[in-house]
């Protein structure tokens, strides 16, 4: 198997583990799911990215990570606003 296939399988396993754990604890929270899946995607993207060349798919990975980080910042801002509203 090539690294990209292993990365896809690893991400699918990670998301499945998160989903099963949330269902078993009966605390399904989309914000926590998103943050944990983003962390998993960041780790896998770092492990798959070659160090000396820039393949074409790397641009798409960076775009996905940029959007994910923007959503992460929005989640953090929402939580901070909830704290200040109390």
MDTraj code that builds the backbone (N, CA, C; nanometers):
import mdtraj as md
import numpy as np

residues = "UNK UNK UNK UNK UNK UNK UNK UNK UNK UNK UNK UNK UNK UNK UNK UNK UNK UNK UNK UNK UNK UNK UNK UNK UNK UNK UNK UNK UNK UNK UNK UNK UNK UNK UNK UNK UNK UNK UNK UNK UNK UNK UNK UNK UNK UNK UNK UNK UNK UNK UNK UNK UNK UNK UNK UNK UNK UNK UNK UNK UNK UNK UNK UNK UNK UNK UNK UNK UNK UNK UNK UNK UNK UNK UNK UNK UNK UNK UNK UNK UNK UNK UNK UNK UNK UNK".split()
xyz = np.array([
    [0.0841, -0.1190, 0.0000],
    [0.0000, 0.0000, 0.0000],
    [0.0880, 0.1244, 0.0000],
    [0.0392, 0.2275, -0.0641],
    [0.1136, 0.3529, -0.0624],
    [0.0693, 0.4369, 0.0570],
    [0.1479, 0.5424, 0.0836],
    [0.1225, 0.6223, 0.2036],
    [-0.0155, 0.6865, 0.2035],
    [-0.0641, 0.7281, 0.0869],
    [-0.1946, 0.7939, 0.0822],
    [-0.3068, 0.6980, 0.1201],
    [-0.2962, 0.5730, 0.0766],
    [-0.3981, 0.4745, 0.1127],
    [-0.3948, 0.4442, 0.2622],
    [-0.2763, 0.4337, 0.3171],
    [-0.2631, 0.4106, 0.4612],
    [-0.3204, 0.5292, 0.5384],
    [-0.2983, 0.6514, 0.4881],
    [-0.3511, 0.7703, 0.5546],
    [-0.5033, 0.7713, 0.5531],
    [-0.5629, 0.7313, 0.4423],
    [-0.7095, 0.7272, 0.4334],
    [-0.7660, 0.6245, 0.5312],
    [-0.7030, 0.5085, 0.5371],
    [-0.7487, 0.4041, 0.6296],
    [-0.7321, 0.4498, 0.7747],
    [-0.6187, 0.5126, 0.8051],
    [-0.5940, 0.5599, 0.9419],
    [-0.6959, 0.6660, 0.9824],
    [-0.7277, 0.7579, 0.8911],
    [-0.8267, 0.8615, 0.9224],
    [-0.9654, 0.8009, 0.9421],
    [-1.0002, 0.7028, 0.8594],
    [-1.1299, 0.6365, 0.8745],
    [-1.1384, 0.5630, 1.0079],
    [-1.0314, 0.4955, 1.0465],
    [-1.0289, 0.4263, 1.1762],
    [-1.0405, 0.5270, 1.2896],
    [-0.9677, 0.6387, 1.2811],
    [-0.9716, 0.7428, 1.3847],
    [-1.1132, 0.7986, 1.3998],
    [-1.1792, 0.8304, 1.2882],
    [-1.3145, 0.8849, 1.2953],
    [-1.4132, 0.7814, 1.3482],
    [-1.3930, 0.6551, 1.3143],
    [-1.4791, 0.5489, 1.3665],
    [-1.4622, 0.5334, 1.5171],
    [-1.3375, 0.5386, 1.5639],
    [-1.3125, 0.5273, 1.7081],
    [-1.3772, 0.6436, 1.7826],
    [-1.3638, 0.7633, 1.7288],
    [-1.4265, 0.8801, 1.7928],
    [-1.5777, 0.8622, 1.7976],
    [-1.6365, 0.8208, 1.6870],
    [-1.7821, 0.8032, 1.6809],
    [-1.8308, 0.6969, 1.7790],
    [-1.7622, 0.5837, 1.7816],
    [-1.8033, 0.4762, 1.8730],
    [-1.7902, 0.5206, 2.0181],
    [-1.6800, 0.5878, 2.0502],
    [-1.6608, 0.6344, 2.1870],
    [-1.7693, 0.7340, 2.2274],
    [-1.8060, 0.8246, 2.1369],
    [-1.9114, 0.9216, 2.1679],
    [-2.0464, 0.8527, 2.1842],
    [-2.0729, 0.7523, 2.1012],
    [-2.1995, 0.6810, 2.1143],
    [-2.2051, 0.5992, 2.2425],
    [-2.0933, 0.5386, 2.2806],
    [-2.0916, 0.4602, 2.4039],
    [-2.1081, 0.5470, 2.5276],
    [-2.0530, 0.6667, 2.5255],
    [-2.0668, 0.7562, 2.6399],
    [-2.1949, 0.8386, 2.6331],
    [-2.2694, 0.8237, 2.5233],
    [-2.3944, 0.8963, 2.5013],
    [-2.3775, 1.0471, 2.5134],
    [-2.2670, 1.0974, 2.4631],
    [-2.2427, 1.2414, 2.4638],
    [-2.1948, 1.2845, 2.3257],
    [-2.2866, 1.2831, 2.2309],
    [-2.2528, 1.3209, 2.0944],
    [-2.2496, 1.4731, 2.0864],
    [-2.1320, 1.5271, 2.0580],
    [-2.1135, 1.6717, 2.0459],
    [-2.0366, 1.6952, 1.9170],
    [-2.0979, 1.7657, 1.8236],
    [-2.0353, 1.7866, 1.6940],
    [-1.9096, 1.8726, 1.7021],
    [-1.9062, 1.9652, 1.7955],
    [-1.7877, 2.0500, 1.8096],
    [-1.6670, 1.9677, 1.8542],
    [-1.6877, 1.8806, 1.9508],
    [-1.5781, 1.7945, 1.9974],
    [-1.5377, 1.6979, 1.8869],
    [-1.6357, 1.6433, 1.8160],
    [-1.6056, 1.5530, 1.7047],
    [-1.5226, 1.6247, 1.5984],
    [-1.5602, 1.7473, 1.5661],
    [-1.4865, 1.8226, 1.4653],
    [-1.3436, 1.8497, 1.5096],
    [-1.3257, 1.8908, 1.6332],
    [-1.1916, 1.9214, 1.6839],
    [-1.1045, 1.7958, 1.6848],
    [-1.1583, 1.6842, 1.7318],
    [-1.0806, 1.5603, 1.7348],
    [-1.0488, 1.5100, 1.5940],
    [-1.1439, 1.5233, 1.5019],
    [-1.1162, 1.4809, 1.3649],
    [-1.0149, 1.5733, 1.2985],
    [-1.0180, 1.7024, 1.3293],
    [-0.9184, 1.7950, 1.2756],
    [-0.7792, 1.7629, 1.3286],
    [-0.7702, 1.7295, 1.4557],
    [-0.6409, 1.6903, 1.5128],
    [-0.5879, 1.5654, 1.4431],
    [-0.6732, 1.4663, 1.4229],
    [-0.6325, 1.3457, 1.3524],
    [-0.5890, 1.3755, 1.2101],
    [-0.6630, 1.4625, 1.1409],
    [-0.6276, 1.4986, 1.0039],
    [-0.4949, 1.5732, 0.9987],
    [-0.4712, 1.6613, 1.0955],
    [-0.3434, 1.7336, 1.1011],
    [-0.2260, 1.6378, 1.1197],
    [-0.2413, 1.5422, 1.2081],
    [-0.1333, 1.4457, 1.2337],
    [-0.1073, 1.3605, 1.1098],
    [-0.2127, 1.3107, 1.0491],
    [-0.1964, 1.2254, 0.9316],
    [-0.1397, 1.3056, 0.8143],
    [-0.1857, 1.4299, 0.7971],
    [-0.1327, 1.5126, 0.6888],
    [0.0165, 1.5393, 0.7086],
    [0.0586, 1.5595, 0.8315],
    [0.2003, 1.5827, 0.8592],
    [0.2823, 1.4577, 0.8306],
    [0.2289, 1.3416, 0.8621],
    [0.3021, 1.2175, 0.8382],
    [0.3097, 1.1810, 0.6899],
    [0.2096, 1.2183, 0.6120],
    [0.2059, 1.1830, 0.4706],
    [0.2838, 1.2821, 0.3844],
    [0.2942, 1.4062, 0.4269],
    [0.3562, 1.5099, 0.3456],
    [0.5052, 1.4838, 0.3272],
    [0.5492, 1.4759, 0.2020],
    [0.6932, 1.4598, 0.1786],
    [0.7687, 1.5877, 0.2144],
    [0.8935, 1.5737, 0.2493],
    [0.9692, 1.6886, 0.2984],
    [1.0382, 1.7676, 0.1878],
    [1.0760, 1.7029, 0.0775],
    [1.1589, 1.7697, -0.0213],
    [1.0890, 1.7994, -0.1530],
    [0.9712, 1.7445, -0.1753],
    [0.8969, 1.7735, -0.2973],
    [0.7563, 1.8179, -0.2605],
    [0.6884, 1.8849, -0.3538],
    [0.5520, 1.9314, -0.3307],
    [0.4593, 1.8674, -0.4336],
    [0.3945, 1.7561, -0.3977],
    [0.3006, 1.6932, -0.4922],
    [0.1744, 1.7775, -0.5074],
    [0.0973, 1.7495, -0.6119],
    [-0.0224, 1.8276, -0.6421],
    [-0.1291, 1.8206, -0.5348],
    [-0.1414, 1.7049, -0.4693],
    [-0.2471, 1.6898, -0.3696],
    [-0.2188, 1.7702, -0.2431],
    [-0.0963, 1.8165, -0.2255],
    [-0.0618, 1.8915, -0.1052],
    [-0.1377, 2.0241, -0.0978],
    [-0.1656, 2.0851, -0.2128],
    [-0.2406, 2.2102, -0.2140],
    [-0.3824, 2.1889, -0.1598],
    [-0.4442, 2.0770, -0.1968],
    [-0.5788, 2.0483, -0.1494],
    [-0.5803, 2.0198, 0.0005],
    [-0.4778, 1.9513, 0.0473],
    [-0.4670, 1.9246, 0.1912],
    [-0.4522, 2.0554, 0.2675],
    [-0.3718, 2.1477, 0.2154],
    [-0.3545, 2.2766, 0.2821],
    [-0.4833, 2.3577, 0.2807],
    [-0.5596, 2.3496, 0.1718],
    [-0.6885, 2.4192, 0.1673],
    [-0.7853, 2.3635, 0.2711],
    [-0.7911, 2.2311, 0.2824],
    [-0.8782, 2.1682, 0.3813],
    [-0.8356, 2.2070, 0.5223],
    [-0.7051, 2.2076, 0.5473],
    [-0.6559, 2.2451, 0.6798],
    [-0.6847, 2.3918, 0.7112],
    [-0.6759, 2.4791, 0.6114],
    [-0.7065, 2.6206, 0.6324],
    [-0.8530, 2.6396, 0.6706],
    [-0.9416, 2.5738, 0.5997],
    [-1.0845, 2.5829, 0.6319],
    [-1.1117, 2.5230, 0.7699],
    [-1.0478, 2.4103, 0.7991],
    [-1.0649, 2.3480, 0.9299],
    [-1.0174, 2.4362, 1.0436],
    [-0.9046, 2.5010, 1.0244],
    [-0.8538, 2.5915, 1.1289],
    [-0.9448, 2.7130, 1.1463],
    [-1.0024, 2.7622, 1.0367],
    [-1.0959, 2.8744, 1.0468],
    [-1.2200, 2.8346, 1.1263],
    [-1.2720, 2.7148, 1.1002],
    [-1.3877, 2.6665, 1.1760],
    [-1.3501, 2.6451, 1.3224],
    [-1.2293, 2.5960, 1.3468],
    [-1.1812, 2.5776, 1.4837],
    [-1.1771, 2.7113, 1.5576],
    [-1.1276, 2.8147, 1.4926],
    [-1.1235, 2.9476, 1.5543],
    [-1.2651, 2.9968, 1.5840],
    [-1.3594, 2.9715, 1.4938],
    [-1.4975, 3.0119, 1.5182],
    [-1.5570, 2.9383, 1.6382],
    [-1.5250, 2.8109, 1.6527],
    [-1.5734, 2.7346, 1.7687],
    [-1.5158, 2.7924, 1.8971],
    [-1.3878, 2.8236, 1.8963],
    [-1.3241, 2.8820, 2.0148],
    [-1.3859, 3.0178, 2.0478],
    [-1.4075, 3.1017, 1.9467],
    [-1.4692, 3.2322, 1.9707],
    [-1.6102, 3.2173, 2.0267],
    [-1.6847, 3.1190, 1.9767],
    [-1.8197, 3.0942, 2.0276],
    [-1.8149, 3.0551, 2.1752],
    [-1.7210, 2.9679, 2.2110],
    [-1.7082, 2.9260, 2.3511],
    [-1.6674, 3.0428, 2.4404],
    [-1.5781, 3.1276, 2.3934],
    [-1.5355, 3.2443, 2.4713],
    [-1.6520, 3.3400, 2.4905],
    [-1.7315, 3.3596, 2.3855],
    [-1.8475, 3.4482, 2.3974],
    [-1.9507, 3.3917, 2.4953],
    [-1.9658, 3.2581, 2.4973],
    [-2.0565, 3.1967, 2.5943],
    [-2.0084, 3.2196, 2.7371],
    [-1.8772, 3.2142, 2.7583],
    [-1.8217, 3.2374, 2.8913],
    [-1.8433, 3.3821, 2.9332],
    [-1.8211, 3.4755, 2.8410],
    [-1.8374, 3.6167, 2.8754],
    [-1.9848, 3.6551, 2.8932],
    [-2.0747, 3.5812, 2.8305],
    [-2.2180, 3.6120, 2.8423],
    [-2.2736, 3.5747, 2.9797],
    [-2.2041, 3.4883, 3.0519],
    [-2.2533, 3.4448, 3.1835],
    [-2.2292, 3.5452, 3.2893],
])
top = md.Topology()
chain = top.add_chain()
for i, resn in enumerate(residues, 1):
    res = top.add_residue(resn, chain, resSeq=i)
    for name in ("N", "CA", "C"):
        top.add_atom(name, md.element.get_by_symbol(name[0]), res)
traj = md.Trajectory(xyz[None], top)
